[in-house]
Amino acid sequence: MSKAVESTPAVRIARDCFAVRVRLLNRIVTRIYDEALRPVGMTANQMNILAVLENMTEAQPSDLCRVLYMEKSTVSRNVERMRQQGWLHERPGPDGRAVLLATTARGRALLIRAMPLWEDAQEQVCKLLGESGAASVARLAQPFFPPGNKR
């Protein structure tokens, strides 16, 4: 490949773009967790929604969007499926317009059953990223998910 071709915008973007690589990494990592959690019938997004609701006690769907950086449609679709499975319940919010979501006993039991599967996926992802990569991801996420953020 000539020098001129090597430096075209398309080549540089395809070769160097962090956005492309991070999105690809996200899809790979999500697939690892989704496959690991499949035996309990849960996805990575649903596991994270359950975990956040457990830590917050209850929350509005908009709170989940904000905390998990998820699109409203993704949260809505998952919440509806999870409600149908009996993993969470909703009640009217204080103003009557919004709803408050909380995990059910069945949802809490599912989190406990899923924990060994999550640990396996976590280990696979740590191996994929390597020690320094896993540390970088943890460091970058630190401002968004501080340690000890429990109910």
C-alpha positions in Angstrom: 0.0 0.0 0.0 1.4 3.4 -0.9 2.0 6.2 1.6 -0.9 8.2 0.1 -3.4 5.3 0.5 -2.2 4.6 4.1 -3.1 8.1 5.2 -6.5 8.5 3.7 -9.2 9.4 6.2 -11.0 6.1 5.6 -7.9 4.1 6.2 -7.0 6.1 9.3 -10.5 5.8 10.8 -10.7 2.1 10.1 -7.2 1.5 11.6 -7.3 3.9 14.5 -10.8 4.9 15.6 -11.4 4.2 19.3 -15.2 4.5 18.9 -15.2 1.6 16.5 -13.0 -0.5 18.7 -14.9 0.3 21.9 -18.2 -0.6 20.3 -16.8 -3.9 19.0 -15.4 -4.7 22.4 -18.8 -3.9 23.9 -20.5 -6.4 21.6 -17.9 -9.0 22.3 -18.1 -8.6 26.1 -21.9 -8.4 26.1 -22.0 -11.7 24.1 -19.8 -13.4 26.7 -22.1 -12.4 29.5 -25.3 -13.1 27.6 -24.0 -16.6 26.7 -23.0 -17.2 30.3 -26.3 -16.1 31.7 -28.4 -18.0 29.1 -29.0 -21.0 31.4 -30.9 -18.8 33.9 -32.8 -17.1 31.0 -31.3 -13.7 31.7 -29.3 -11.2 29.6 -26.4 -8.9 30.7 -28.7 -5.9 30.4 -31.4 -7.6 32.6 -28.8 -8.6 35.2 -27.5 -5.1 35.4 -31.1 -3.7 35.8 -31.8 -6.2 38.6 -28.5 -5.3 40.3 -29.1 -1.6 40.1 -32.7 -2.0 41.4 -31.4 -4.1 44.3 -28.9 -1.5 45.2 -31.3 1.4 44.9 -34.3 -0.4 46.5 -36.6 1.1 43.9 -36.3 3.5 41.0 -38.1 5.0 38.1 -37.2 3.7 34.6 -35.5 7.1 33.9 -33.2 6.5 36.9 -32.1 3.2 35.3 -31.5 5.0 32.0 -29.3 7.5 33.8 -27.4 5.1 36.0 -26.8 2.5 33.3 -26.4 4.8 30.4 -29.1 2.9 28.5 -31.5 4.1 26.0 -35.1 4.5 27.1 -36.3 1.9 24.6 -33.7 -0.7 25.9 -34.8 -0.2 29.5 -38.5 -0.3 28.6 -38.2 -3.5 26.6 -36.2 -5.2 29.3 -38.3 -4.0 32.2 -41.5 -5.3 30.5 -39.9 -8.8 29.9 -38.6 -8.8 33.5 -42.0 -7.8 34.9 -43.6 -10.6 32.9 -41.1 -13.1 34.3 -41.9 -11.9 37.8 -38.4 -10.6 38.5 -39.6 -7.1 39.3 -42.7 -5.3 40.1 -43.9 -1.7 39.6 -46.1 0.6 41.6 -47.3 4.1 40.9 -44.8 6.9 41.7 -45.6 9.7 44.0 -47.0 12.0 41.3 -49.1 9.3 39.7 -47.5 9.7 36.3 -44.3 7.7 36.7 -43.8 4.2 38.1 -41.4 2.9 40.6 -39.7 -0.4 40.0 -38.3 -2.9 42.5 -37.0 -6.4 42.5 -39.2 -9.2 43.7 -38.1 -12.2 45.8 -37.9 -14.1 42.5 -35.6 -11.5 41.0 -33.3 -11.5 44.0 -33.2 -15.4 43.9 -32.3 -15.1 40.2 -29.4 -12.8 40.9 -28.1 -15.3 43.5 -28.5 -18.2 41.0 -26.8 -16.2 38.3 -23.8 -15.2 40.4 -21.6 -18.2 39.5 -22.4 -17.7 35.8 -21.6 -14.0 36.1 -18.3 -14.9 37.8 -17.4 -17.2 34.9 -18.1 -14.5 32.4 -16.2 -12.0 34.5 -13.2 -14.3 34.5 -13.4 -14.8 30.7 -13.6 -11.0 30.1 -10.6 -10.4 32.5 -8.6 -13.0 30.4 -9.7 -11.3 27.2 -8.7 -7.8 28.4 -5.6 -8.9 30.3 -4.6 -7.5 33.6 -3.7 -4.0 32.4 -6.8 -3.8 30.2 -9.1 -4.9 33.0 -7.5 -2.3 35.3 -7.9 0.4 32.6 -11.6 -0.4 32.2 -12.1 -0.3 36.0 -10.3 3.0 36.3 -12.2 4.6 33.5 -15.6 3.5 34.9 -14.7 4.6 38.5 -16.4 8.0 38.3 -19.6 6.4 37.1 -19.6 3.4 39.5 -17.9 4.3 42.7 -17.1 1.4 45.1 -19.4 0.9 48.1 -22.5 2.3 46.3 -25.0 0.1 48.1 -28.4 0.7 49.5 
